[in-house]
């Protein structure tokens, strides 16, 4: 079975820019707050696929903004730009910490490992995107696994450095879970 638009859209959270946030101002009067609009219902096929992943809630929440309605089959994947909001946030945070003059040199050195790992992960995610286009299940699996390893490398560098807690742990945890979900979805496609 070849990839469908639905399967490819489940990979979008790793390759897309952030979406906008919705803020509701506090009322200046004692009237109740307006009810925020309900998100559109999630496509049943996306829900079904996400429920098969290791992190279904993350799968659904990270996919829903990009594709809440049913998707038609697509013979070839859309061209995607590797601009993951999650990856970008992690990369920017690591760069900000490393370039801050008040950052202790030991932390800066460990963070540089993270920055390099994030860059490697982006290369692997780009290769995974190309593997989808080429319908190359082996390369897709290898590249997603490599990206997971890259995110883990950042955390490993903190574990190997006593006395320093990782400021990147939340980023790495989310990115690893997203990559894990993508691996499960990739196995479903092929």
C-alpha positions, 0 to 999 in steps of 0.5 A: 500500500502506497502512502496517502495524503493522510499518512503524509499529513500525520508526519507534518508536525515534524516539518511545519511552522508553528500555528497561531495561538488563540488568546481570550482577553479577560472581561472588564465586567462581571460577564462570563468569558466567551466560549472559545470555538470548538475545534473541528472534529478530527478525521476518523482515519487520523484518529484510527491511525493515531490510536495505533501509535505509542503516543496517540494524544500527541499524534492527534493534537499535533496532526489535527491543526493541519488536517481535520477533515477526510483526506483523499489518496495521493500518489506522491507526497506534497513537497514539504519544507523541513521547518518543524515548529518543535524542531525549530523551537528546540534548535533556537533554545539550544542556540540561545542558551549556548550563545548567552554570555552568562551560560557556564562553559560546561553547560555551553559545551553540552548544549553544543552537542544538542545543537549539533544533534538537532542539525543532524536530526533535521538532515535525517528528517529531510532524508525521511521526507525524500524516502516517502517520495521514493516509497523507500520504507527501509530508508524511511525507517532508518532516517526516523530511527536516526532522528530519534537517536539524535534527540536522545544524544542531546539528553545523553550528553547531560546524563554524562555531565554530572551536576547539570540538568537538561534545559532541553529535556521537554523538547527532546521528549516531545521530539522523540515521541513524535519521531516514534509515532512517525515510525509506527505510521511508516510501518503501517504505510509500508 
